[in-house]
């Protein structure tokens, strides 16, 4: 008689097969659920990155299409279609369902490339966002030397689902995206003071 059969005959607990599925499910189910949450989080992260790229492109494109840009960044009181606040709010709308006003920041700048590399900053503004984050304009790649550029930078503090699920805090990946457009109608070398238009 084989050893396994002899052991089962002597120890009734080894012969009892009830509960095998329950034990296997208790081992496998947490692993499967964690994989599902991580998979959903990766998809959500990639979707958020793509959305922040659209925010940067939309904001920079709208500013670059304007003949003049009014130096007004208060979201509560945009007065004209060419207020900087209007362009920043449009970016906030593109970011939905993510809350860019509380978890992010958009910087809009105009730069002029310098001979021999680098650039000179013509102007830079941001709106009343809650996230404290600095512009990373210094990391611009070399630009062609003919004409100005409008640059929109989006910084967003992404909140992973898996950390909320596991009750872990302290890790917040920051998404940074940038878009550059050439002004279409004028050089946009300066912002217009509110009331001058």
N, C-alpha and C positions, 0 to 999 in steps of 0.2 A: 504494500500500500504506500502511495507517495506521501511525503512528509506533510504537504499542505492538507491532505485529507485527514491524516492522523491528528494534526493540530486542531482542525475544525471539529473533529469528533470529541476531543478532550476539552477544548475551550469553546463553550457555546457562543460566546461573544463574537468570535471570528466567523462563526457560521451564519450569524445574523446579518442579512444584507439590507435590512430596512434602513432608510435614512441616507443611503449613498447619494441619491440625487440632491438631497437637501444640503449635504456637506459640500458636494461639488459646486452647487449653485452659490453657496456662501463664500467659496474661494474665488470663483470666476466672476460673479456678478459685480463686485466692486472694481475689478480690473476693466471689465467691459464698460461700465458706467464712466469711469475715469477717462477711458479712450474716447468715448462719445463727447464728453465735455471738452476735452482737449481738442478734438477734431472740430467741434463747433466754434471753439475759441480761435483756432487758426483761421477758419473761414471768416469769422467776424473781424479779426485783425486785418486780413488781406482786403476785405471790403472797406474797412476804415481807412487803410492806406490809400486805396484807389479814390475814396471820397475826398481825402485831404489833398490829393493831387488835383482833383477837379476844382476844389476850393481855390487853390493857388492859381491855377490856370484861368478860372473865371474872374477872379479879382484882378489879376494883372491885365487880362484882356479888356475888361471893362474900363479900367483906368487908361490903358493905352489907346482906346477908341475915343477918349474925350479930348475936346479941344482945349479945355481948361479944367482944373480940378480945384475945388474950393476946400480950403484947410479947415474943415469942420468934421470932427470925429465922434460927436455925441450921437449915439444910436437913437436916443429918444426924440431928437429934434432935427432930422435931416430936412432941409428946406428945399433944396434943388436937386435935379437929376445928376448934377456933377459934383455934389458933396462927396467927400471921401467917405463919410458915414454910409452913404447909399451903396457904395461899392463894397464896403466891409459887411454891411447887412446882407447884401446879395450872396457873399461868401458864406455867411452864417446859414442862410437858407439852403445852400447847396450841401452843407455839412449835415443837415438833418438826416437821420434821427440823433446823430451825435450832437452834444451840447457844446458847441465851440466857444460860446461866451463864458462858460464856467470852467471848461476843461482845456481851453486852448488860447491861442493868440495868433493874430494875423498882423504882419508888418508889411507895409507897402513903401517902396523906395524908388527913387529915380537916381540912376548913376550914369556917369559919363566915363567911358574907357579912357585911360591915360596912355600916352605913347610909352612904349617899353614895358607894358604890363600894368596891372592894377587898375584902379578906377578912382574917380573922385565922386563923393556922395553929394548929390544935389539937394535932396530932401528925404526924410524918412518919418513915417507916422504909423501909429497903431491906434486901435480903438480902446474903449473901456472894458477890457477883458479881465477875468479874474485870475488867470494863470500868470504868474510872474516868470517871464522867460525873455531872454535877450535875443536880439537879431543875430543871425549867423552870416551876415552879409560879407564878412571878411573872408569867408571860404569860397567866394565866387571863382569859377574857372576863368581863364583868360578870355576876354571878350574882343570881338572885332572893334577896331578903333574908329569906325565911321558911325556916328550917331549915338543918341542916348538910349537907355533901356529902362523899362519899368520892371521892377522886381517885386513879386509877392512871395512872402515866406509864411508858411503855416506851421505852427508848433502845436501839437496836441498830445495831452497826457492820456494815454490809452489805459483803461481799467480792464485787465483780463478777468474773465468769468471764473476760471479755475481757482484763482486766489480767493475770490469771494466764496466759492463753494467749499474750499478747504479751510476758510477762516484765516487765511494768511494776509498780512498787510505789509506795506513797505516796498513792494516792487511795482513800479509804474513805468513801463516802457514809454519813451517819448518818440512820437512820430514827427519827423521834420520833412517837409516838402517845399520846393521852390519852383517858381515859374518866371521866365523872362520873356518880355514882349517889347518890341520897338513901338514907340508912340506913332500913331498913324497920321495925325493931322498937324500937330505942333511938337516941339521938342520937350514940352512939359518940364522945363528946367527949373520952374518955381511953382509953388502953390499960390493960388489966388486967395487973398484975405477975404473972410466973410464980409459981405456988404459992398465989395468992390465990383461985383458983377452987374 
